[in-house]
């Protein structure tokens, strides 16, 4: 792929650098959407160095004999860098693909100074981060001076962080049993407005698992056991959050509702993929209706896609990205992992830095865990894998730009 783009660049010498950037970046995105790992043997470090050059001459002009200005032929770096879309400092870019739970203002400030793309408000976060001027999210934004996301689990019912501050709302199962889809959209907009007023930009909801196996971890967190009814209510909930300028995150792909157990406690196995596609994954067909929603991939094992948990299994991400579950439309939004540090389905298998890097290589855009413990080591691991070529630079850069674009619009 690298050489073919270089050849293409050599044949273009009379158009502006801007036009080249647009045309070749579109071509790259199309190619990566089909197979983001198609060129894993490329020299990642060389690509990063080329992409990071300052391209002042991308739109450079030369003076013709008549004195008019005309575009010059672009040097190799100028042709390649628009394709790669430079990410800037490699370590900061790697950190941008991480979202970490924080204890308080100081913990959050430190993590953001390392470059993380977002912070997560967990049940152990000091509520002063939502209420105390000078040590709240607004103060963090002023101190950091760049875009970053703030996320929370705010589903309704039993998963409702800081309800005494953000408000009390019914469980999804109760919503679907007592309200119309229009009422749920209005309710979710109210929920989102409460979050947005405190600086929260991402809600890890709606749950689109189907309550089909009597699992306590699902239960009334699900809208329904029926995929079509669940989809109608989940879409309404998601749209309500979007109405409030909060990003919804559909979870837990590819479906926890009929798994063999709870991934908080250990390995959980789903039905085979063909069965999921006829039931659990039907909800995700509705993702094609959104261009500003995200998906969370769980730690579930899909038996016919290998023994790896979904969050570190490239085959599972391929099912989502290829459009197999979205009516043929490839999903191009941000994909999060479930918590990589506090759930035994993952923590029993590998260390946090290994899990972070493995999930990103597999296809996630943002690795999530519930503390700042291990952050420096996780960044080290990702940088090492990018530089060695284990994590293809093109895939890495695509994720960086995807999360940055999503964050800027939150």
TIDREN-378193 format. One record per residue (C-alpha): residue number from 1; x, y, z. Coordinates in Angstrom, 3 decimals. Example, Ala and Ser with C-alpha at 12.3 -4.5 7.8 and 13.67 -1.06 7.14 Angstrom:
BEGIN
@pos = 1&px = 12.300&py = -4.500&pz = 7.800
@pos = 2&px = 13.670&py = -1.060&pz = 7.140
% end
This chain:
BEGIN
@pos = 1&px = 0.000&py = 0.000&pz = 0.000
@pos = 2&px = 2.838&py = 2.376&pz = 0.893
@pos = 3&px = 4.577&py = 2.087&pz = -2.492
@pos = 4&px = 1.356&py = 2.401&pz = -4.466
@pos = 5&px = 0.505&py = 5.676&pz = -2.745
@pos = 6&px = 4.017&py = 6.976&pz = -3.379
@pos = 7&px = 3.644&py = 6.183&pz = -7.086
@pos = 8&px = 0.325&py = 7.966&pz = -7.154
@pos = 9&px = 1.903&py = 11.015&pz = -5.570
@pos = 10&px = 4.644&py = 11.170&pz = -8.227
@pos = 11&px = 2.084&py = 11.527&pz = -10.958
@pos = 12&px = 0.489&py = 14.573&pz = -9.388
@pos = 13&px = 2.489&py = 17.732&pz = -9.648
@pos = 14&px = 0.061&py = 20.369&pz = -10.833
@pos = 15&px = -2.575&py = 20.399&pz = -8.135
@pos = 16&px = -2.432&py = 22.042&pz = -4.767
@pos = 17&px = -1.304&py = 20.286&pz = -1.631
@pos = 18&px = -4.766&py = 20.704&pz = -0.193
@pos = 19&px = -6.367&py = 18.765&pz = -3.016
@pos = 20&px = -3.796&py = 16.017&pz = -2.674
@pos = 21&px = -4.405&py = 15.808&pz = 1.053
@pos = 22&px = -8.132&py = 15.406&pz = 0.600
@pos = 23&px = -8.005&py = 12.910&pz = -2.250
@pos = 24&px = -5.342&py = 10.684&pz = -0.786
@pos = 25&px = -6.730&py = 10.771&pz = 2.744
@pos = 26&px = -10.116&py = 9.634&pz = 1.404
@pos = 27&px = -8.370&py = 6.833&pz = -0.466
@pos = 28&px = -6.482&py = 5.813&pz = 2.672
@pos = 29&px = -9.611&py = 5.791&pz = 4.820
@pos = 30&px = -11.374&py = 3.621&pz = 2.261
@pos = 31&px = -8.500&py = 1.169&pz = 2.171
@pos = 32&px = -8.158&py = 1.051&pz = 5.941
@pos = 33&px = -11.859&py = 0.480&pz = 6.398
@pos = 34&px = -11.556&py = -2.656&pz = 4.296
@pos = 35&px = -8.445&py = -4.014&pz = 5.936
@pos = 36&px = -6.643&py = -1.839&pz = 8.508
@pos = 37&px = -3.905&py = -4.451&pz = 8.926
@pos = 38&px = -3.108&py = -4.912&pz = 5.240
@pos = 39&px = 0.428&py = -3.553&pz = 5.469
@pos = 40&px = 1.704&py = -4.592&pz = 8.876
@pos = 41&px = 5.286&py = -4.999&pz = 7.666
@pos = 42&px = 5.658&py = -1.317&pz = 6.746
@pos = 43&px = 8.398&py = 0.559&pz = 8.567
@pos = 44&px = 6.187&py = 2.273&pz = 11.161
@pos = 45&px = 8.903&py = 4.483&pz = 12.548
@pos = 46&px = 9.839&py = 5.785&pz = 9.114
@pos = 47&px = 6.189&py = 6.526&pz = 8.368
@pos = 48&px = 5.806&py = 8.356&pz = 11.664
@pos = 49&px = 8.901&py = 10.452&pz = 10.993
@pos = 50&px = 7.685&py = 11.368&pz = 7.516
@pos = 51&px = 4.191&py = 12.162&pz = 8.728
@pos = 52&px = 5.520&py = 14.361&pz = 11.523
@pos = 53&px = 7.544&py = 16.680&pz = 9.270
@pos = 54&px = 6.375&py = 20.278&pz = 9.091
@pos = 55&px = 4.956&py = 20.548&pz = 5.579
@pos = 56&px = 5.158&py = 24.249&pz = 4.925
@pos = 57&px = 5.862&py = 23.425&pz = 1.293
@pos = 58&px = 2.680&py = 21.367&pz = 0.874
@pos = 59&px = 1.088&py = 24.441&pz = -0.676
@pos = 60&px = 4.356&py = 25.996&pz = -1.801
@pos = 61&px = 4.506&py = 27.861&pz = -5.083
@pos = 62&px = 7.286&py = 28.699&pz = -7.491
@pos = 63&px = 7.614&py = 31.733&pz = -9.677
@pos = 64&px = 7.168&py = 31.046&pz = -13.376
@pos = 65&px = 9.102&py = 32.875&pz = -16.094
@pos = 66&px = 6.079&py = 35.152&pz = -16.499
@pos = 67&px = 6.199&py = 36.078&pz = -12.839
@pos = 68&px = 3.024&py = 34.206&pz = -11.917
@pos = 69&px = 2.852&py = 31.752&pz = -9.071
@pos = 70&px = 2.371&py = 28.062&pz = -9.891
@pos = 71&px = 2.282&py = 24.974&pz = -7.677
@pos = 72&px = 5.545&py = 23.077&pz = -7.418
@pos = 73&px = 5.932&py = 19.316&pz = -7.497
@pos = 74&px = 5.731&py = 18.038&pz = -3.935
@pos = 75&px = 8.699&py = 16.320&pz = -2.270
@pos = 76&px = 8.254&py = 12.775&pz = -0.990
@pos = 77&px = 7.539&py = 13.760&pz = 2.617
@pos = 78&px = 4.875&py = 16.225&pz = 1.505
@pos = 79&px = 3.189&py = 13.565&pz = -0.593
@pos = 80&px = 3.243&py = 10.923&pz = 2.129
@pos = 81&px = 2.375&py = 12.982&pz = 5.204
@pos = 82&px = -1.131&py = 13.984&pz = 4.071
@pos = 83&px = -1.829&py = 10.291&pz = 3.547
@pos = 84&px = -0.636&py = 9.418&pz = 7.033
@pos = 85&px = -2.253&py = 12.453&pz = 8.667
@pos = 86&px = 0.527&py = 13.168&pz = 11.213
@pos = 87&px = -0.427&py = 12.567&pz = 14.827
@pos = 88&px = 2.238&py = 14.763&pz = 16.412
@pos = 89&px = 4.141&py = 13.548&pz = 19.460
@pos = 90&px = 3.931&py = 9.754&pz = 19.431
@pos = 91&px = 3.672&py = 9.333&pz = 23.185
@pos = 92&px = 0.933&py = 11.925&pz = 23.554
@pos = 93&px = -0.933&py = 10.403&pz = 20.613
@pos = 94&px = -0.747&py = 6.965&pz = 22.235
@pos = 95&px = -2.111&py = 8.380&pz = 25.485
@pos = 96&px = -4.959&py = 9.980&pz = 23.542
@pos = 97&px = -6.282&py = 6.467&pz = 22.894
@pos = 98&px = -6.771&py = 5.896&pz = 26.620
@pos = 99&px = -9.568&py = 6.791&pz = 29.011
@pos = 100&px = -8.825&py = 6.317&pz = 32.697
@pos = 101&px = -10.809&py = 6.481&pz = 35.903
@pos = 102&px = -9.737&py = 9.251&pz = 38.262
@pos = 103&px = -9.951&py = 9.733&pz = 42.032
@pos = 104&px = -10.122&py = 13.510&pz = 42.174
@pos = 105&px = -8.968&py = 16.758&pz = 40.576
@pos = 106&px = -5.259&py = 16.153&pz = 41.148
@pos = 107&px = -5.393&py = 12.607&pz = 39.797
@pos = 108&px = -7.310&py = 13.815&pz = 36.748
@pos = 109&px = -4.898&py = 16.694&pz = 36.154
@pos = 110&px = -1.908&py = 14.346&pz = 36.225
@pos = 111&px = -3.529&py = 11.903&pz = 33.793
@pos = 112&px = -4.488&py = 14.663&pz = 31.383
@pos = 113&px = -0.968&py = 16.057&pz = 31.536
@pos = 114&px = 0.236&py = 12.647&pz = 30.324
@pos = 115&px = -1.995&py = 13.126&pz = 27.280
@pos = 116&px = -4.979&py = 10.848&pz = 27.961
@pos = 117&px = -7.920&py = 11.487&pz = 25.690
@pos = 118&px = -10.464&py = 11.277&pz = 28.455
@pos = 119&px = -11.220&py = 10.662&pz = 32.100
@pos = 120&px = -13.855&py = 8.362&pz = 33.570
@pos = 121&px = -15.937&py = 9.216&pz = 36.622
@pos = 122&px = -16.404&py = 6.018&pz = 38.602
@pos = 123&px = -18.173&py = 5.283&pz = 41.860
@pos = 124&px = -14.884&py = 6.016&pz = 43.670
@pos = 125&px = -14.349&py = 9.471&pz = 42.141
@pos = 126&px = -14.550&py = 12.341&pz = 44.619
@pos = 127&px = -17.869&py = 14.107&pz = 43.879
@pos = 128&px = -16.139&py = 17.460&pz = 44.364
@pos = 129&px = -14.958&py = 17.025&pz = 40.779
@pos = 130&px = -18.565&py = 17.769&pz = 39.827
@pos = 131&px = -19.370&py = 20.422&pz = 42.404
@pos = 132&px = -16.370&py = 22.460&pz = 43.582
@pos = 133&px = -15.427&py = 25.545&pz = 41.531
@pos = 134&px = -11.697&py = 25.672&pz = 40.889
@pos = 135&px = -11.363&py = 21.913&pz = 41.307
@pos = 136&px = -14.045&py = 20.711&pz = 38.933
@pos = 137&px = -14.139&py = 19.680&pz = 35.287
@pos = 138&px = -14.348&py = 23.289&pz = 34.101
@pos = 139&px = -11.154&py = 24.027&pz = 36.028
@pos = 140&px = -9.477&py = 21.004&pz = 34.443
@pos = 141&px = -10.387&py = 22.246&pz = 30.973
@pos = 142&px = -8.946&py = 25.662&pz = 31.761
@pos = 143&px = -5.754&py = 24.127&pz = 33.146
@pos = 144&px = -5.195&py = 21.666&pz = 30.289
@pos = 145&px = -6.175&py = 23.918&pz = 27.406
@pos = 146&px = -7.188&py = 21.186&pz = 24.960
@pos = 147&px = -10.202&py = 19.032&pz = 24.207
@pos = 148&px = -10.737&py = 15.891&pz = 26.256
@pos = 149&px = -13.706&py = 13.690&pz = 27.037
@pos = 150&px = -15.316&py = 13.076&pz = 30.407
@pos = 151&px = -17.278&py = 9.834&pz = 30.652
@pos = 152&px = -19.613&py = 8.169&pz = 33.118
@pos = 153&px = -21.900&py = 5.160&pz = 33.538
@pos = 154&px = -25.323&py = 6.791&pz = 33.670
@pos = 155&px = -27.856&py = 4.233&pz = 32.477
@pos = 156&px = -30.733&py = 4.758&pz = 34.896
@pos = 157&px = -31.814&py = 2.503&pz = 37.748
@pos = 158&px = -29.029&py = 0.725&pz = 39.623
@pos = 159&px = -26.241&py = 2.079&pz = 37.378
@pos = 160&px = -26.533&py = 5.781&pz = 38.034
@pos = 161&px = -23.329&py = 7.402&pz = 39.282
@pos = 162&px = -23.675&py = 10.499&pz = 41.479
@pos = 163&px = -27.459&py = 10.406&pz = 41.310
@pos = 164&px = -27.662&py = 12.809&pz = 44.254
@pos = 165&px = -25.921&py = 15.384&pz = 42.049
@pos = 166&px = -27.011&py = 14.410&pz = 38.541
@pos = 167&px = -30.534&py = 13.176&pz = 39.229
@pos = 168&px = -32.482&py = 9.959&pz = 39.696
@pos = 169&px = -33.900&py = 8.130&pz = 36.675
@pos = 170&px = -35.630&py = 4.761&pz = 36.203
@pos = 171&px = -33.906&py = 1.625&pz = 34.961
@pos = 172&px = -34.043&py = 0.938&pz = 31.211
@pos = 173&px = -36.337&py = -2.034&pz = 31.772
@pos = 174&px = -38.749&py = 0.193&pz = 33.661
@pos = 175&px = -38.528&py = 2.873&pz = 30.980
@pos = 176&px = -39.547&py = 0.408&pz = 28.282
@pos = 177&px = -42.340&py = -1.035&pz = 30.422
@pos = 178&px = -43.950&py = 2.277&pz = 31.330
@pos = 179&px = -42.994&py = 4.849&pz = 28.690
@pos = 180&px = -43.257&py = 5.396&pz = 24.946
@pos = 181&px = -40.126&py = 5.722&pz = 22.820
@pos = 182&px = -40.833&py = 9.449&pz = 22.494
@pos = 183&px = -40.986&py = 9.785&pz = 26.273
@pos = 184&px = -37.721&py = 7.873&pz = 26.651
@pos = 185&px = -36.017&py = 10.189&pz = 24.184
@pos = 186&px = -37.213&py = 13.201&pz = 26.174
@pos = 187&px = -36.091&py = 11.587&pz = 29.430
@pos = 188&px = -32.654&py = 10.786&pz = 27.997
@pos = 189&px = -32.306&py = 14.369&pz = 26.803
@pos = 190&px = -33.004&py = 15.485&pz = 30.355
@pos = 191&px = -30.387&py = 13.033&pz = 31.626
@pos = 192&px = -27.900&py = 14.251&pz = 29.044
@pos = 193&px = -28.528&py = 17.880&pz = 29.900
@pos = 194&px = -27.737&py = 17.121&pz = 33.529
@pos = 195&px = -24.470&py = 15.469&pz = 32.493
@pos = 196&px = -23.505&py = 18.215&pz = 30.054
@pos = 197&px = -24.117&py = 20.911&pz = 32.663
@pos = 198&px = -21.350&py = 19.326&pz = 34.756
@pos = 199&px = -18.937&py = 18.963&pz = 31.832
@pos = 200&px = -19.584&py = 15.284&pz = 31.038
@pos = 201&px = -19.413&py = 14.508&pz = 27.309
@pos = 202&px = -19.744&py = 10.706&pz = 27.031
@pos = 203&px = -22.306&py = 8.389&pz = 28.615
@pos = 204&px = -21.623&py = 4.648&pz = 28.580
@pos = 205&px = -25.252&py = 3.960&pz = 27.744
@pos = 206&px = -27.569&py = 2.684&pz = 26.376
@pos = 207&px = -27.208&py = -0.955&pz = 27.320
@pos = 208&px = -28.345&py = -2.944&pz = 24.289
@pos = 209&px = -27.801&py = -6.387&pz = 25.791
@pos = 210&px = -30.948&py = -8.510&pz = 25.651
@pos = 211&px = -32.250&py = -9.884&pz = 28.938
@pos = 212&px = -32.425&py = -13.463&pz = 27.723
@pos = 213&px = -30.546&py = -15.595&pz = 30.250
@pos = 214&px = -31.614&py = -14.242&pz = 33.627
@pos = 215&px = -28.169&py = -12.826&pz = 34.376
@pos = 216&px = -28.112&py = -10.478&pz = 37.345
@pos = 217&px = -25.490&py = -8.344&pz = 35.608
@pos = 218&px = -28.038&py = -7.593&pz = 32.858
@pos = 219&px = -31.610&py = -7.767&pz = 34.212
@pos = 220&px = -33.374&py = -4.409&pz = 34.241
@pos = 221&px = -30.340&py = -2.715&pz = 32.752
@pos = 222&px = -31.704&py = -4.068&pz = 29.449
@pos = 223&px = -34.683&py = -2.475&pz = 27.739
@pos = 224&px = -36.107&py = -5.825&pz = 26.670
@pos = 225&px = -35.419&py = -9.435&pz = 25.729
@pos = 226&px = -36.866&py = -8.712&pz = 22.286
@pos = 227&px = -34.228&py = -7.302&pz = 19.906
@pos = 228&px = -36.600&py = -5.063&pz = 17.970
@pos = 229&px = -38.215&py = -3.563&pz = 21.044
@pos = 230&px = -34.810&py = -3.107&pz = 22.686
@pos = 231&px = -33.518&py = -1.412&pz = 19.540
@pos = 232&px = -36.420&py = 1.040&pz = 19.395
@pos = 233&px = -35.879&py = 2.148&pz = 22.978
@pos = 234&px = -32.087&py = 2.174&pz = 22.781
@pos = 235&px = -32.180&py = 4.348&pz = 19.676
@pos = 236&px = -34.586&py = 6.761&pz = 21.370
@pos = 237&px = -32.354&py = 6.897&pz = 24.455
@pos = 238&px = -29.245&py = 7.484&pz = 22.339
@pos = 239&px = -30.918&py = 10.218&pz = 20.336
@pos = 240&px = -31.993&py = 11.942&pz = 23.532
@pos = 241&px = -28.387&py = 12.049&pz = 24.726
@pos = 242&px = -27.288&py = 13.417&pz = 21.362
@pos = 243&px = -29.981&py = 16.096&pz = 21.636
@pos = 244&px = -28.166&py = 17.188&pz = 24.812
@pos = 245&px = -24.743&py = 17.078&pz = 23.083
@pos = 246&px = -23.627&py = 13.961&pz = 24.956
@pos = 247&px = -22.172&py = 11.006&pz = 23.060
@pos = 248&px = -24.046&py = 7.720&pz = 23.623
@pos = 249&px = -22.106&py = 4.455&pz = 23.759
@pos = 250&px = -23.969&py = 1.270&pz = 22.810
@pos = 251&px = -22.818&py = -1.638&pz = 24.968
@pos = 252&px = -21.710&py = -4.455&pz = 25.388
@pos = 253&px = -20.857&py = -5.677&pz = 21.884
@pos = 254&px = -21.434&py = -8.405&pz = 20.740
@pos = 255&px = -24.030&py = -8.969&pz = 23.481
@pos = 256&px = -23.855&py = -9.962&pz = 27.150
@pos = 257&px = -27.505&py = -10.870&pz = 27.615
@pos = 258&px = -27.261&py = -14.567&pz = 26.780
@pos = 259&px = -23.670&py = -15.171&pz = 27.857
@pos = 260&px = -22.669&py = -18.027&pz = 30.138
@pos = 261&px = -21.737&py = -15.736&pz = 33.016
@pos = 262&px = -20.622&py = -12.313&pz = 34.212
@pos = 263&px = -17.343&py = -10.938&pz = 32.802
@pos = 264&px = -16.774&py = -9.085&pz = 36.072
@pos = 265&px = -16.293&py = -12.505&pz = 37.682
@pos = 266&px = -14.556&py = -14.508&pz = 34.960
@pos = 267&px = -14.810&py = -15.842&pz = 31.446
@pos = 268&px = -18.225&py = -15.609&pz = 29.798
@pos = 269&px = -19.079&py = -17.270&pz = 26.491
@pos = 270&px = -21.759&py = -16.109&pz = 24.079
@pos = 271&px = -23.785&py = -18.221&pz = 21.665
@pos = 272&px = -22.101&py = -18.790&pz = 18.271
@pos = 273&px = -21.836&py = -15.838&pz = 15.888
@pos = 274&px = -24.588&py = -17.079&pz = 13.557
@pos = 275&px = -26.999&py = -17.201&pz = 16.485
@pos = 276&px = -25.906&py = -13.764&pz = 17.692
@pos = 277&px = -26.546&py = -12.369&pz = 14.230
@pos = 278&px = -30.099&py = -13.687&pz = 14.316
@pos = 279&px = -30.818&py = -12.238&pz = 17.758
@pos = 280&px = -28.441&py = -10.201&pz = 19.947
@pos = 281&px = -26.733&py = -8.332&pz = 17.119
@pos = 282&px = -29.977&py = -7.209&pz = 15.501
@pos = 283&px = -29.971&py = -4.215&pz = 17.846
@pos = 284&px = -26.717&py = -2.999&pz = 16.312
@pos = 285&px = -28.331&py = -2.755&pz = 12.867
@pos = 286&px = -29.661&py = 0.594&pz = 14.048
@pos = 287&px = -26.150&py = 2.002&pz = 14.473
@pos = 288&px = -26.279&py = 2.950&pz = 10.806
@pos = 289&px = -28.690&py = 5.719&pz = 11.836
@pos = 290&px = -25.963&py = 7.531&pz = 13.786
@pos = 291&px = -22.748&py = 9.285&pz = 12.850
@pos = 292&px = -21.998&py = 10.456&pz = 16.374
@pos = 293&px = -22.494&py = 7.385&pz = 18.561
@pos = 294&px = -19.863&py = 4.985&pz = 19.879
@pos = 295&px = -19.745&py = 1.296&pz = 20.789
@pos = 296&px = -18.241&py = -0.503&pz = 23.786
@pos = 297&px = -16.835&py = -3.983&pz = 23.177
@pos = 298&px = -17.103&py = -6.382&pz = 26.104
@pos = 299&px = -14.802&py = -9.170&pz = 27.278
@pos = 300&px = -17.073&py = -11.924&pz = 25.990
@pos = 301&px = -15.760&py = -14.950&pz = 24.132
@pos = 302&px = -17.542&py = -15.750&pz = 20.858
@pos = 303&px = -16.791&py = -19.477&pz = 20.501
@pos = 304&px = -16.479&py = -19.681&pz = 16.723
@pos = 305&px = -14.270&py = -16.573&pz = 16.560
@pos = 306&px = -11.528&py = -18.005&pz = 18.746
@pos = 307&px = -10.711&py = -18.144&pz = 22.440
@pos = 308&px = -9.825&py = -14.483&pz = 22.938
@pos = 309&px = -12.216&py = -12.105&pz = 24.697
@pos = 310&px = -13.961&py = -9.812&pz = 22.227
@pos = 311&px = -12.099&py = -6.750&pz = 23.509
@pos = 312&px = -8.774&py = -8.153&pz = 22.263
@pos = 313&px = -10.086&py = -10.233&pz = 19.363
@pos = 314&px = -9.550&py = -8.721&pz = 15.874
@pos = 315&px = -12.240&py = -10.989&pz = 14.423
@pos = 316&px = -14.895&py = -9.416&pz = 16.651
@pos = 317&px = -13.906&py = -5.869&pz = 15.702
@pos = 318&px = -14.012&py = -6.943&pz = 12.068
@pos = 319&px = -17.638&py = -8.034&pz = 12.467
@pos = 320&px = -18.490&py = -4.520&pz = 13.663
@pos = 321&px = -16.301&py = -2.541&pz = 11.282
@pos = 322&px = -17.222&py = -4.536&pz = 8.178
@pos = 323&px = -20.908&py = -3.736&pz = 8.423
@pos = 324&px = -22.044&py = -7.288&pz = 9.096
@pos = 325&px = -24.272&py = -6.011&pz = 11.898
@pos = 326&px = -25.150&py = -2.574&pz = 10.552
@pos = 327&px = -27.006&py = -3.445&pz = 7.391
@pos = 328&px = -23.880&py = -3.464&pz = 5.268
@pos = 329&px = -22.766&py = -0.012&pz = 6.410
@pos = 330&px = -19.307&py = -0.244&pz = 8.034
@pos = 331&px = -19.302&py = 1.288&pz = 11.507
@pos = 332&px = -16.790&py = 4.134&pz = 11.496
@pos = 333&px = -17.415&py = 5.588&pz = 14.952
@pos = 334&px = -15.250&py = 5.353&pz = 18.054
@pos = 335&px = -15.002&py = 1.919&pz = 19.652
@pos = 336&px = -14.235&py = 1.627&pz = 23.379
@pos = 337&px = -13.211&py = -1.390&pz = 25.390
@pos = 338&px = -14.967&py = -2.354&pz = 28.574
@pos = 339&px = -12.897&py = -1.862&pz = 31.741
@pos = 340&px = -9.543&py = -3.584&pz = 31.252
@pos = 341&px = -8.384&py = -3.568&pz = 34.870
@pos = 342&px = -11.257&py = -4.471&pz = 37.177
@pos = 343&px = -12.997&py = -7.306&pz = 35.338
@pos = 344&px = -11.648&py = -10.793&pz = 35.862
@pos = 345&px = -12.423&py = -11.942&pz = 32.322
@pos = 346&px = -9.509&py = -9.713&pz = 31.334
@pos = 347&px = -7.409&py = -9.196&pz = 34.456
@pos = 348&px = -7.007&py = -12.967&pz = 34.941
@pos = 349&px = -5.592&py = -13.230&pz = 31.434
@pos = 350&px = -2.948&py = -10.503&pz = 31.135
@pos = 351&px = -1.451&py = -7.403&pz = 32.714
@pos = 352&px = -3.030&py = -4.001&pz = 32.181
@pos = 353&px = -0.337&py = -2.669&pz = 29.789
@pos = 354&px = -0.614&py = -5.857&pz = 27.739
@pos = 355&px = -4.402&py = -5.592&pz = 27.660
@pos = 356&px = -4.348&py = -1.935&pz = 26.616
@pos = 357&px = -1.996&py = -2.534&pz = 23.719
@pos = 358&px = -3.684&py = -5.785&pz = 22.690
@pos = 359&px = -7.099&py = -4.123&pz = 22.569
@pos = 360&px = -5.885&py = -1.254&pz = 20.399
@pos = 361&px = -4.051&py = -3.589&pz = 18.044
@pos = 362&px = -7.192&py = -5.724&pz = 17.798
@pos = 363&px = -9.249&py = -2.735&pz = 16.678
@pos = 364&px = -10.369&py = -0.585&pz = 19.619
@pos = 365&px = -9.954&py = 3.179&pz = 19.433
@pos = 366&px = -10.010&py = 3.803&pz = 23.165
@pos = 367&px = -8.830&py = 1.558&pz = 25.963
@pos = 368&px = -10.765&py = 2.110&pz = 29.189
@pos = 369&px = -9.881&py = 1.256&pz = 32.754
@pos = 370&px = -11.036&py = 2.493&pz = 36.131
@pos = 371&px = -7.929&py = 4.120&pz = 37.612
@pos = 372&px = -4.711&py = 5.871&pz = 36.651
@pos = 373&px = -2.658&py = 2.927&pz = 37.925
@pos = 374&px = -0.483&py = 1.573&pz = 35.138
@pos = 375&px = -0.989&py = 4.563&pz = 32.840
@pos = 376&px = 2.689&py = 5.270&pz = 32.200
@pos = 377&px = 3.392&py = 1.591&pz = 31.573
@pos = 378&px = 0.419&py = 1.340&pz = 29.205
@pos = 379&px = 1.632&py = 4.321&pz = 27.192
@pos = 380&px = 5.107&py = 2.764&pz = 27.045
@pos = 381&px = 3.635&py = -0.497&pz = 25.744
@pos = 382&px = 1.637&py = 1.167&pz = 22.978
@pos = 383&px = 4.549&py = 3.353&pz = 21.855
@pos = 384&px = 6.805&py = 0.307&pz = 21.776
@pos = 385&px = 4.321&py = -1.642&pz = 19.675
@pos = 386&px = 3.850&py = 1.235&pz = 17.231
@pos = 387&px = 7.588&py = 1.704&pz = 16.806
@pos = 388&px = 8.186&py = -2.017&pz = 16.332
@pos = 389&px = 5.400&py = -2.401&pz = 13.779
@pos = 390&px = 3.313&py = -4.760&pz = 15.919
@pos = 391&px = 0.681&py = -2.000&pz = 16.002
@pos = 392&px = 0.516&py = -0.764&pz = 12.375
@pos = 393&px = 1.100&py = 2.974&pz = 12.148
@pos = 394&px = -1.723&py = 3.541&pz = 9.690
@pos = 395&px = -4.202&py = 1.848&pz = 12.028
@pos = 396&px = -2.811&py = 3.753&pz = 15.015
@pos = 397&px = -3.053&py = 7.108&pz = 13.220
@pos = 398&px = -6.566&py = 6.367&pz = 12.045
@pos = 399&px = -7.692&py = 5.711&pz = 15.631
@pos = 400&px = -5.949&py = 8.848&pz = 16.886
@pos = 401&px = -7.700&py = 11.030&pz = 14.342
@pos = 402&px = -11.025&py = 9.283&pz = 14.900
@pos = 403&px = -11.003&py = 9.955&pz = 18.655
@pos = 404&px = -9.719&py = 13.496&pz = 18.241
@pos = 405&px = -12.478&py = 14.315&pz = 15.766
@pos = 406&px = -15.114&py = 12.808&pz = 18.049
@pos = 407&px = -13.761&py = 14.653&pz = 21.090
@pos = 408&px = -13.732&py = 17.985&pz = 19.282
@pos = 409&px = -17.435&py = 17.634&pz = 18.470
@pos = 410&px = -18.511&py = 16.492&pz = 21.954
% end
